């Protein structure tokens, strides 16, 4: 198949005492995301989307939270590893689209920095990465400011 589409999703709880990293960018906030790695839901969702398009499972299989090598690791490292698999299988990225669900903090001023960081990591054009943000209108755990989630899609084309 020449074209493959992947969907990724991730969610983590907000906790005190952690840095908030989204899309590889540190965002000033009094809470961060709990997780084994840096818990970057944006990069985790993108990695899962790539893995899904490749039929290669999910990031939990590739980087288990029971493995101390991944404790507090930057998710940029994980995404680079997944991207290496994509390249090895002979696919190029057409585009990455991601929506971040967060009641707070507002990430509007950080979206372009995230797009740039993701594009650099994946060695693609900034114009091939899109970050959107939405709230949950105060519904569910995200709407109650208990966590942040992200959905991502990726379109891969065989070289």
Secondary structure in CASP SS format (residue, H / E / C, confidence):
PFRMAT SS
TARGET T0000
AUTHOR 0000-0000-0000
METHOD secondary structure of the structure
MODEL  1
X C 1.00
X C 1.00
X E 1.00
X E 1.00
X E 1.00
X E 1.00
X E 1.00
X E 1.00
X E 1.00
X E 1.00
X E 1.00
X E 1.00
X E 1.00
X E 1.00
X E 1.00
X C 1.00
X C 1.00
X C 1.00
X C 1.00
X E 1.00
X E 1.00
X E 1.00
X C 1.00
X C 1.00
X E 1.00
X E 1.00
X E 1.00
X C 1.00
X C 1.00
X C 1.00
X C 1.00
X E 1.00
X E 1.00
X C 1.00
X C 1.00
X C 1.00
X C 1.00
X C 1.00
X C 1.00
X C 1.00
X H 1.00
X H 1.00
X H 1.00
X H 1.00
X H 1.00
X H 1.00
X H 1.00
X H 1.00
X H 1.00
X H 1.00
X H 1.00
X H 1.00
X H 1.00
X H 1.00
X C 1.00
X C 1.00
X C 1.00
X C 1.00
X H 1.00
X H 1.00
X H 1.00
X H 1.00
X C 1.00
X C 1.00
X C 1.00
X C 1.00
X C 1.00
X H 1.00
X H 1.00
X H 1.00
X C 1.00
X C 1.00
X C 1.00
X C 1.00
X H 1.00
X H 1.00
X H 1.00
X H 1.00
X H 1.00
X H 1.00
X H 1.00
X H 1.00
X H 1.00
X H 1.00
X H 1.00
X H 1.00
X H 1.00
X H 1.00
X C 1.00
X C 1.00
X E 1.00
X E 1.00
X E 1.00
X E 1.00
X E 1.00
X E 1.00
X E 1.00
X E 1.00
X E 1.00
X E 1.00
X E 1.00
X C 1.00
X C 1.00
X C 1.00
X C 1.00
X C 1.00
X C 1.00
X H 1.00
X H 1.00
X H 1.00
X H 1.00
X H 1.00
X H 1.00
X H 1.00
X H 1.00
X H 1.00
X H 1.00
X H 1.00
X H 1.00
X H 1.00
X H 1.00
X H 1.00
X C 1.00
X C 1.00
X C 1.00
X H 1.00
X H 1.00
X H 1.00
X E 1.00
X E 1.00
X E 1.00
X E 1.00
X E 1.00
X E 1.00
X C 1.00
X C 1.00
X C 1.00
X C 1.00
X C 1.00
X H 1.00
X H 1.00
X H 1.00
X H 1.00
X C 1.00
X C 1.00
X C 1.00
X E 1.00
X E 1.00
X E 1.00
X E 1.00
X E 1.00
X E 1.00
X E 1.00
X E 1.00
X E 1.00
X E 1.00
X E 1.00
X E 1.00
X C 1.00
END
